Each structure stands twice: as structure tokens, then as C-alpha cells.
Amino acid sequence: MARKGGDWPLHAIYLGVILLLAGITLKSVESFTLTPTATRLLSRHAGPSTATTEGAIQSMIVENTDQRHMIRPQSWVGWCLLSAGAILVAHGVILKVK
């Protein structure tokens, strides 16, 4: 027999748990250091164009060294993910109970 609310409550709970875990991860670390391969990939796809002077210099440095990019997430991002995850879990539980 099909549930009255469908699968939405269960999906909301799963998504909420994933967001909660991502938020906890972002709140527990200060920075993420990428591997040289990931830094090269990020530089190619998100960096300035190699047609510009800045892009050409950055491309040369990244391609010829073991440069590693460090990502420092803002503190509000972790809180935002934690809040959204808690709301989704609560909403899914409330819908499942009804």
C-alpha cells in the first residue's frame, strides 16, 4: 500500500542528514588543501584565461610546480548547512508522522 505522503518525507530526511554531515565537516576543519592534480584542474577550468598576462603566468606556475590550492570556507557556510539539514530532517519527520 502506498504511503499517504509519498516518498518526499524519506527523501527530505536523507537530504537533511547529508546536509547535517556536510555542515559538521565544514565546522570541524579550518581549511582544505587540494592535491596538485586538483589544483591544475581548478586552474584550467575556473582560473583566468591564458590569453591574459595574469592567466598565462598562473598557468605556467601551476603546470610547472607542485602548487597546492588551499580552500578556507567561511564560517557561515557550515552554519547554513547545519540549519538547512536540521529543518529538512524535522520537516521529513513531521510529514512522516502525519
URKA-V146991 format. One record per residue. RES is the residue in three letters. OMEGA is omega as a letter, one per 30 degrees, with the letter a starting at -180 (999 if undefined). NEAR is the number of other C-alpha atoms within 8 Angstrom. Layout:
res:RES omega:OMEGA near:NEAR
res:RES omega:OMEGA near:NEAR
This chain:
res:MET omega:a near:2
res:ALA omega:l near:4
res:ARG omega:a near:6
res:LYS omega:a near:4
res:GLY omega:a near:8
res:GLY omega:a near:7
res:ASP omega:a near:7
res:TRP omega:a near:8
res:PRO omega:a near:13
res:LEU omega:l near:9
res:HIS omega:l near:9
res:ALA omega:l near:12
res:ILE omega:l near:14
res:TYR omega:l near:9
res:LEU omega:l near:11
res:GLY omega:l near:14
res:VAL omega:l near:11
res:ILE omega:l near:9
res:LEU omega:l near:12
res:LEU omega:l near:14
res:LEU omega:l near:9
res:ALA omega:l near:11
res:GLY omega:l near:14
res:ILE omega:l near:10
res:THR omega:a near:9
res:LEU omega:l near:12
res:LYS omega:a near:10
res:SER omega:l near:6
res:VAL omega:l near:7
res:GLU omega:a near:8
res:SER omega:l near:8
res:PHE omega:l near:8
res:THR omega:a near:8
res:LEU omega:l near:11
res:THR omega:l near:8
res:PRO omega:l near:10
res:THR omega:l near:7
res:ALA omega:l near:8
res:THR omega:l near:13
res:ARG omega:l near:10
res:LEU omega:l near:8
res:LEU omega:a near:9
res:SER omega:a near:12
res:ARG omega:a near:8
res:HIS omega:a near:6
res:ALA omega:a near:6
res:GLY omega:l near:8
res:PRO omega:a near:8
res:SER omega:l near:7
res:THR omega:l near:9
res:ALA omega:l near:6
res:THR omega:l near:8
res:THR omega:l near:7
res:GLU omega:l near:8
res:GLY omega:l near:12
res:ALA omega:l near:11
res:ILE omega:l near:8
res:GLN omega:l near:9
res:SER omega:l near:11
res:MET omega:a near:8
res:ILE omega:a near:9
res:VAL omega:a near:12
res:GLU omega:a near:8
res:ASN omega:l near:6
res:THR omega:l near:6
res:ASP omega:l near:7
res:GLN omega:l near:8
res:ARG omega:l near:9
res:HIS omega:l near:9
res:MET omega:l near:8
res:ILE omega:l near:8
res:ARG omega:a near:7
res:PRO omega:l near:8
res:GLN omega:a near:6
res:SER omega:a near:8
res:TRP omega:a near:6
res:VAL omega:l near:10
res:GLY omega:l near:14
res:TRP omega:l near:10
res:CYS omega:l near:9
res:LEU omega:l near:12
res:LEU omega:a near:14
res:SER omega:a near:9
res:ALA omega:l near:11
res:GLY omega:l near:14
res:ALA omega:l near:11
res:ILE omega:a near:9
res:LEU omega:l near:12
res:VAL omega:l near:14
res:ALA omega:l near:9
res:HIS omega:l near:11
res:GLY omega:l near:14
res:VAL omega:l near:10
res:ILE omega:l near:8
res:LEU omega:a near:9
res:LYS omega:a near:9
res:VAL omega:a near:5
res:LYS omega:999 near:4
